């Protein structure tokens, strides 16, 4: 119930007001005890194993609320390897000469990801950056290229980072107010897919394949509407994944391979999206 101007009721305090009050009490053995702290302000409590369901909900809500408040309705996802360098840059992840050679050769996909993100962002500008907003995993490599392409034309872009022991820190091209951090892979994947109008997949490793097959599974099982899935690098992906073999073996249905479109250039990839949505 809302307080009436004539009732004399005092409005109930907001949580943030109570938090300030709880932190401003006298310093005593009692107020220093963890048990005295407000539950949501107690890191030791919030990180307990029993609180996992609450943390899952919070990770879902925080990003969802921020994107909704920004008015973002749809996104274009860029998945791809964190280890792919910018052309002319250092292949920092290479463990031997062969890997160094191949990573440097695959650096052309950094440029294509950057161009593709720019094309998406130019379309996004027509909706005041509410549709076709670029979203990446927020890290280096292809992810950096995606956020950088958006920044090239002054567009905002999203970065969905995750806490990992290596390779994952926000690149400097993510829009700061749209840079998120996750503990749970599952919730991060949900945010990738919830607004996706297209999925662009560049050469990458286990993480990229995991994200690719998540999208394919959701579409194959009808849990997600069909969207263009654009695989950059036909030669790379045909050697990495043999979908024709899976169809021959009967482990996927005939025609499931058609969920994927192979491409090699940003221009062709964007043309596929434009044709799909009749832009």
C-alpha positions in Angstrom: 0.0 0.0 0.0 1.2 3.5 -0.8 1.4 6.0 2.1 -1.2 8.8 2.0 -0.2 12.4 2.5 -2.8 12.7 5.2 -2.4 9.3 6.9 0.8 10.2 8.7 2.5 6.9 7.5 6.2 6.9 7.0 7.3 5.5 3.6 9.1 2.2 4.0 12.9 2.5 3.4 14.4 1.3 0.2 17.0 -1.5 0.4 19.8 0.9 -0.6 18.9 3.2 2.2 18.9 0.4 4.7 22.2 -0.7 3.4 23.7 2.7 4.2 22.2 2.7 7.6 23.5 -0.8 8.4 27.0 0.2 7.4 26.9 3.4 9.5 26.3 1.8 12.9 28.9 2.0 15.7 31.9 -0.4 15.3 31.4 -3.1 18.0 32.1 -6.8 18.2 28.4 -7.4 17.4 28.3 -5.2 14.2 31.6 -6.7 13.0 30.1 -10.2 13.0 29.2 -11.7 9.6 25.9 -12.7 11.1 24.9 -9.1 11.6 25.5 -8.1 8.0 22.5 -7.8 5.7 22.2 -11.1 3.7 22.8 -9.6 0.3 25.7 -7.5 1.6 27.5 -10.6 3.0 29.9 -12.0 0.4 30.7 -15.0 2.6 27.0 -15.9 2.7 26.3 -15.1 -1.0 29.1 -17.4 -2.2 28.1 -20.4 -0.2 27.3 -23.5 -2.2 23.7 -23.5 -0.9 23.2 -20.1 -2.5 23.9 -21.3 -6.0 20.2 -21.0 -7.1 20.2 -17.4 -6.0 23.4 -16.6 -7.8 22.1 -18.1 -11.0 19.0 -16.0 -10.8 21.0 -12.8 -10.1 23.3 -13.5 -13.1 20.2 -13.8 -15.3 18.5 -10.8 -13.9 21.4 -8.3 -13.8 22.2 -8.5 -17.5 18.6 -8.8 -18.6 17.6 -5.7 -16.7 20.5 -3.7 -18.0 19.9 -4.6 -21.6 16.1 -4.0 -21.3 16.7 -0.6 -19.7 19.0 0.2 -22.6 16.2 -0.7 -25.0 18.2 -3.5 -26.8 15.8 -5.8 -28.5 18.0 -7.9 -30.8 21.6 -8.8 -31.2 24.1 -10.4 -33.7 26.5 -12.8 -32.0 30.2 -13.1 -33.0 31.7 -16.3 -31.7 35.4 -17.2 -32.4 38.8 -17.9 -31.2 40.4 -15.8 -28.4 43.8 -16.8 -29.8 43.5 -15.4 -33.3 45.7 -12.3 -33.5 45.2 -9.1 -35.4 47.0 -9.2 -38.8 50.6 -8.3 -38.1 50.1 -8.9 -34.4 51.8 -11.5 -32.2 50.5 -15.0 -32.2 50.8 -15.1 -28.4 49.0 -18.4 -28.0 51.2 -20.4 -30.3 53.0 -23.3 -28.7 55.1 -24.3 -31.7 56.0 -23.1 -35.2 53.1 -24.9 -36.9 50.6 -23.2 -34.6 52.3 -19.8 -35.1 52.0 -20.2 -38.9 48.3 -21.2 -38.8 47.3 -18.6 -36.3 49.0 -15.9 -38.4 47.2 -17.2 -41.5 43.9 -17.2 -39.7 44.4 -13.6 -38.6 42.5 -12.6 -41.8 39.4 -13.6 -39.8 40.1 -10.8 -37.3 39.7 -8.3 -40.2 36.5 -10.0 -41.5 35.0 -10.1 -38.0 35.8 -6.4 -37.6 34.2 -5.6 -41.0 31.2 -7.7 -40.3 30.6 -6.0 -36.9 30.8 -2.7 -38.6 28.1 -3.7 -41.2 25.9 -5.0 -38.4 26.3 -1.7 -36.4 25.5 0.4 -39.5 22.2 -1.4 -39.6 21.8 -1.1 -35.9 22.1 2.7 -36.1 18.8 2.8 -38.1 17.0 1.6 -35.0 18.9 3.9 -32.6 21.0 0.9 -31.6 18.1 -1.3 -30.4 18.3 -3.9 -33.1 21.2 -5.9 -34.5 23.5 -4.9 -31.7 26.9 -6.7 -31.8 27.5 -9.0 -28.9 30.7 -11.0 -28.2 32.3 -12.9 -25.4 34.1 -9.7 -24.5 37.7 -11.1 -24.7 40.6 -11.0 -27.1 40.9 -12.3 -30.7 37.7 -12.5 -32.7 35.8 -11.1 -29.8 37.9 -8.0 -29.7 37.6 -7.6 -33.5 33.8 -7.7 -33.1 33.6 -5.0 -30.5 36.2 -3.0 -32.3 34.2 -3.1 -35.6 31.3 -1.6 -33.7 33.5 1.1 -32.1 34.8 2.0 -35.6 31.5 3.5 -36.4 30.7 4.9 -33.0 28.2 2.1 -32.2 27.7 0.4 -28.8 28.5 -3.2 -28.4 28.0 -5.9 -25.7 30.7 -8.0 -24.1 29.7 -11.1 -22.0 32.9 -11.9 -20.2 33.4 -14.9 -17.9 35.9 -15.5 -15.1 38.5 -17.9 -16.4 42.1 -18.7 -15.3 43.4 -17.4 -18.7 42.6 -15.6 -21.9 39.5 -13.8 -20.6 39.6 -10.1 -19.7 37.5 -7.4 -21.2 38.9 -5.9 -24.4 39.0 -2.2 -24.6 36.4 -1.8 -27.3 33.4 -3.1 -25.4 30.9 -0.4 -24.4 31.7 -0.1 -20.6 28.0 0.1 -19.6 27.4 -3.1 -21.6 30.4 -5.0 -20.3 29.2 -7.9 -18.1 31.0 -10.6 -16.2 29.7 -14.1 -15.4 30.6 -17.1 -13.2 28.1 -19.5 -14.8 28.6 -20.6 -18.4 24.9 -21.6 -18.6 23.6 -18.1 -17.8 26.1 -16.5 -20.1 24.9 -18.7 -23.0 21.3 -17.8 -22.2 22.1 -14.1 -22.7 23.9 -14.8 -26.0 20.8 -16.6 -27.4 17.9 -14.7 -25.9 18.1 -11.8 -28.3 20.0 -13.3 -31.2 18.9 -12.6 -34.8 22.1 -14.1 -36.3 25.1 -16.1 -35.2 28.5 -15.6 -36.9 31.0 -18.2 -36.0 34.7 -17.7 -36.8 37.5 -20.3 -36.5 38.0 -21.2 -32.8 38.5 -24.0 -30.4 36.5 -25.9 -27.8 34.6 -22.8 -26.5 33.6 -21.7 -30.0 32.4 -25.2 -30.9 30.5 -25.4 -27.6 28.7 -22.2 -28.4 28.1 -23.2 -32.0 26.5 -26.6 -31.1 24.4 -24.9 -28.3 22.8 -22.7 -31.0 22.4 -25.6 -33.4 20.8 -27.8 -30.7 18.3 -25.0 -29.7 17.2 -24.5 -33.3 17.1 -28.2 -34.1 14.9 -28.9 -31.1 12.6 -26.0 -31.7 13.6 -24.2 -28.5 14.7 -21.2 -30.5 13.5 -19.8 -33.8 15.7 -20.4 -36.8 18.2 -17.6 -37.3 21.1 -17.4 -39.8 24.2 -19.3 -38.6 27.1 -18.1 -40.6 30.3 -20.1 -40.5 33.3 -18.0 -41.6 36.0 -20.2 -43.2 34.6 -23.1 -45.2 37.9 -24.9 -45.4 38.5 -24.6 -41.7 35.1 -25.8 -40.6 34.8 -28.6 -43.1 38.0 -30.1 -41.7 37.1 -29.4 -38.0 33.5 -30.7 -38.2 32.2 -33.3 -40.7 28.4 -32.7 -40.7 27.9 -34.9 -43.8 29.4 -37.8 -41.9 27.0 -37.2 -39.0 24.1 -37.2 -41.5 25.4 -40.4 -43.1 25.6 -42.1 -39.7 22.0 -41.0 -38.9 23.0 -39.1 -35.8 21.5 -36.0 -37.3 18.6 -35.7 -39.7 19.1 -35.2 -43.4 18.9 -31.5 -44.0 20.3 -30.5 -40.6 23.4 -29.4 -42.4 21.3 -26.7 -44.0 21.1 -24.9 -40.7 24.6 -23.6 -41.5 25.7 -21.3 -44.2 29.4 -21.1 -45.0 30.9 -17.8 -45.9 34.3 -16.2 -46.2 33.6 -12.4 -46.3 31.8 -9.9 -44.1 29.9 -8.6 -47.1 28.5 -12.0 -48.0 27.6 -12.7 -44.4 25.7 -9.5 -44.0 23.9 -10.1 -47.4 22.8 -13.5 -46.0 21.2 -11.8 -43.0 19.7 -9.0 -45.1 18.1 -11.6 -47.4 16.8 -13.7 -44.5 15.0 -10.8 -42.8 14.2 -9.0 -46.1 16.0 -5.8 -44.9 
